[in-house]
Amino acid sequence: MLKADKWHSLVTAAGQLFHRQGYEQTSLADIASAAQVPLGNVYYYFKTRDELLKAVVEERLKASRAKRAALEALASPRERLLALVAGFEEGVEENTAFGCPMGSLCQETNKQGGEAASEAAGPLRDVLEWVTRQFRAMGFREKEARENAARLIGARQGSTLLANTFKDPQYIRMEIVRLKEWLSALPANKERKKT
């Protein structure tokens, strides 16, 4: 196995294990085993589990940005937001079983605080900022754009938490329908009063 392949295998395995069994419950030995890489080789690439966390977060950020870059080809910010919400259907079963990979990692690392918590928040913060930009492009002032973005991302995270808690993907699917209806009904490009 080439160096780049080992690195990628370790990061992929770490991301899956952090999602499925939790950051705190995942050891470097678990990751090495899942990646089919000798434990000693893990230390060549990553000295600590926190270094692996940083690599996992960077890979999730890259993947998330690539998906959103594809959405940028759509003609309007409303279409981009609707497509983002439609994409929530992807991975519904996995998210029902284990929760949102980004949200659950944020929750877990926030309990410890420190750099791990800050690192883990990066992808979710990035999505929130992108969604805020879409609402601004629809004509919403900054405060409204941020509130709308928080509502959309909060609905996503909340429905995933319920689906995971009660092992029922319908919570996610119902929220997708509600979010699409809400986005479709929002006025765009109207003069708005400052609040």
PLY file of the C-alpha trace (Angstrom):
ply
format ascii 1.0
element vertex 195
property float x
property float y
property float z
element edge 194
property int vertex1
property int vertex2
end_header
0.00 0.00 0.00
1.38 3.42 -0.96
1.93 6.15 1.64
-0.97 8.26 0.33
-3.22 5.19 0.33
-2.33 4.38 3.95
-2.94 7.97 5.01
-6.30 8.03 3.24
-7.28 4.60 4.61
-6.50 5.75 8.15
-8.48 8.98 7.77
-11.45 7.19 6.21
-11.46 4.52 8.92
-11.15 7.16 11.65
-14.07 9.15 10.22
-16.29 6.08 10.07
-15.37 4.94 13.57
-15.72 8.42 15.10
-19.21 8.51 13.56
-20.30 5.00 14.46
-18.82 4.48 17.91
-17.77 7.97 19.01
-14.52 9.89 19.21
-13.86 9.00 22.84
-14.59 5.31 22.27
-12.24 5.01 19.28
-8.60 4.15 19.86
-5.71 4.37 17.43
-5.61 0.55 17.52
-9.28 0.45 16.41
-8.48 2.77 13.54
-5.40 0.79 12.47
-7.41 -2.42 12.48
-10.28 -0.94 10.46
-7.82 0.56 7.96
-5.86 -2.72 7.79
-2.67 -0.86 8.62
-0.21 -2.00 11.31
-0.57 0.08 14.49
3.07 1.18 14.28
2.37 2.74 10.89
-0.38 4.91 12.37
2.22 6.77 14.41
4.21 7.50 11.26
1.29 9.56 9.95
-0.44 10.70 13.16
1.16 11.07 16.57
-2.17 11.43 18.37
-5.85 10.78 17.90
-6.33 14.57 17.86
-4.10 14.79 14.78
-6.30 12.17 13.14
-9.38 14.16 14.16
-7.95 17.21 12.42
-7.39 15.19 9.23
-10.94 13.76 9.41
-12.38 17.25 9.83
-10.33 18.58 6.90
-11.55 15.74 4.67
-15.18 16.33 5.70
-14.73 20.03 5.00
-13.34 19.28 1.52
-16.21 16.89 0.73
-18.82 19.34 1.99
-17.33 22.20 -0.01
-17.23 20.07 -3.15
-20.95 19.29 -2.81
-21.76 22.95 -2.29
-19.54 23.96 -5.22
-21.71 21.76 -7.43
-24.79 23.55 -6.07
-23.30 26.90 -7.12
-24.08 25.96 -10.75
-27.79 26.34 -9.97
-29.32 29.61 -11.13
-30.67 31.05 -7.87
-29.89 30.93 -4.15
-33.35 29.47 -3.49
-32.61 26.61 -5.91
-29.27 26.04 -4.21
-30.91 25.87 -0.77
-33.65 23.55 -2.04
-31.00 21.27 -3.55
-29.04 21.32 -0.28
-32.17 20.26 1.61
-32.97 17.56 -0.99
-29.44 16.25 -0.37
-30.37 15.58 3.27
-32.04 12.42 1.96
-28.56 11.07 1.21
-27.40 8.91 4.08
-30.74 8.92 5.93
-30.30 5.33 7.10
-26.73 5.94 8.28
-27.77 9.14 10.06
-30.72 7.37 11.66
-28.40 4.65 12.94
-25.53 6.87 14.14
-26.58 10.55 14.03
-25.11 13.32 11.90
-21.35 12.82 11.45
-20.67 16.55 11.82
-23.20 17.27 14.57
-22.41 14.27 16.73
-18.66 14.94 16.56
-19.31 18.56 17.59
-21.43 17.45 20.54
-18.90 14.91 21.71
-15.82 17.13 21.44
-17.63 20.12 22.98
-17.93 18.15 26.19
-14.12 18.20 26.40
-13.63 21.68 24.98
-10.28 22.84 23.70
-8.81 22.57 20.24
-10.66 19.34 19.35
-14.01 21.10 19.84
-12.92 24.05 17.75
-11.63 21.76 14.98
-14.80 19.63 14.93
-17.02 22.71 14.57
-15.29 23.78 11.34
-17.41 21.90 8.78
-20.70 22.80 10.47
-19.63 26.46 10.75
-18.68 26.42 7.07
-22.09 25.08 6.02
-23.87 27.62 8.23
-21.92 30.48 6.63
-22.68 29.20 3.12
-26.40 28.95 3.92
-26.31 32.48 5.37
-24.77 33.76 2.11
-27.59 32.13 0.15
-30.22 33.90 2.25
-28.39 37.21 1.82
-28.38 36.61 -1.93
-32.17 36.15 -1.72
-32.41 39.71 -0.38
-32.49 39.09 3.36
-30.62 41.50 5.59
-27.75 40.10 7.66
-29.73 39.42 10.85
-32.56 37.67 8.98
-30.13 35.73 6.82
-28.33 34.42 9.91
-31.60 33.57 11.64
-32.88 31.71 8.58
-29.60 29.83 8.24
-29.72 28.83 11.91
-33.33 27.69 11.45
-32.42 25.51 8.46
-29.32 23.94 10.01
-31.05 23.60 13.39
-33.95 21.77 11.74
-31.50 19.45 10.02
-29.63 18.68 13.22
-32.80 18.36 15.31
-34.50 15.98 12.92
-31.35 13.85 12.75
-31.16 13.74 16.54
-34.80 12.57 16.73
-34.29 10.01 13.97
-31.22 8.65 15.75
-32.85 8.66 19.18
-36.03 6.89 18.07
-34.45 4.93 15.18
-37.02 6.34 12.77
-35.86 8.00 9.51
-39.27 9.63 9.09
-38.18 12.49 11.35
-35.57 13.45 8.76
-37.91 12.91 5.82
-40.70 14.97 7.40
-38.27 17.81 8.05
-37.03 17.73 4.46
-40.63 18.25 3.28
-41.20 21.09 5.79
-37.95 22.82 4.86
-38.72 22.63 1.14
-42.18 24.12 1.73
-40.73 26.90 3.89
-37.98 27.76 1.39
-40.41 27.74 -1.52
-42.74 30.16 0.27
-40.08 32.67 1.37
-40.17 36.05 -0.39
-37.00 36.99 -2.21
-35.45 40.24 -3.39
-37.93 42.40 -1.54
-37.12 45.64 0.22
-36.89 44.78 3.91
-36.98 47.00 6.96
-33.91 47.09 9.16
-34.42 45.34 12.47
0 1
1 2
2 3
3 4
4 5
5 6
6 7
7 8
8 9
9 10
10 11
11 12
12 13
13 14
14 15
15 16
16 17
17 18
18 19
19 20
20 21
21 22
22 23
23 24
24 25
25 26
26 27
27 28
28 29
29 30
30 31
31 32
32 33
33 34
34 35
35 36
36 37
37 38
38 39
39 40
40 41
41 42
42 43
43 44
44 45
45 46
46 47
47 48
48 49
49 50
50 51
51 52
52 53
53 54
54 55
55 56
56 57
57 58
58 59
59 60
60 61
61 62
62 63
63 64
64 65
65 66
66 67
67 68
68 69
69 70
70 71
71 72
72 73
73 74
74 75
75 76
76 77
77 78
78 79
79 80
80 81
81 82
82 83
83 84
84 85
85 86
86 87
87 88
88 89
89 90
90 91
91 92
92 93
93 94
94 95
95 96
96 97
97 98
98 99
99 100
100 101
101 102
102 103
103 104
104 105
105 106
106 107
107 108
108 109
109 110
110 111
111 112
112 113
113 114
114 115
115 116
116 117
117 118
118 119
119 120
120 121
121 122
122 123
123 124
124 125
125 126
126 127
127 128
128 129
129 130
130 131
131 132
132 133
133 134
134 135
135 136
136 137
137 138
138 139
139 140
140 141
141 142
142 143
143 144
144 145
145 146
146 147
147 148
148 149
149 150
150 151
151 152
152 153
153 154
154 155
155 156
156 157
157 158
158 159
159 160
160 161
161 162
162 163
163 164
164 165
165 166
166 167
167 168
168 169
169 170
170 171
171 172
172 173
173 174
174 175
175 176
176 177
177 178
178 179
179 180
180 181
181 182
182 183
183 184
184 185
185 186
186 187
187 188
188 189
189 190
190 191
191 192
192 193
193 194
